[in-house]
Amino acid sequence: MLVHDPERLKDYVTELKEYFSGKRRKFDLPIDISEFGTPFQRQVLEAVNNVPYGMVVNYGDIASSLSGARSVRAVAHAIALNPVLLFIPCHRVVLSTGRIGGYRMGSKEKARLLNLEKSFIHEHS
């Protein structure tokens, strides 16, 4: 989870503002998922955290990237449990068909985040 430190709260807010304004592509502040879920679920979230800004992968890509690959369904379940949306960018994981798929904050919000990232990539390329 986010490191609980009232002094750091303003740093998290700053990084979020930078993300939404297109100035930040990766969050630098500490995120502790050591207490989250199973080792496999943590491994999934670490893989998701490596998906580059503005890019998407599908659930199968994540599953096949893991040692002792698991089912796509197990990967999707781990991603659905992500305790720190945005900071671990699970919105960058889509269905194998390229469709958006589910998102805890709703598929419209997922599409908005993906479009936001794409727009800043095109704007700065």
Helices and strands as residue ranges (DSSP letters): H 6-20, H 39-49, E 57-58, H 59-65, H 72-80, G 90-92, E 93-94, H 107-123
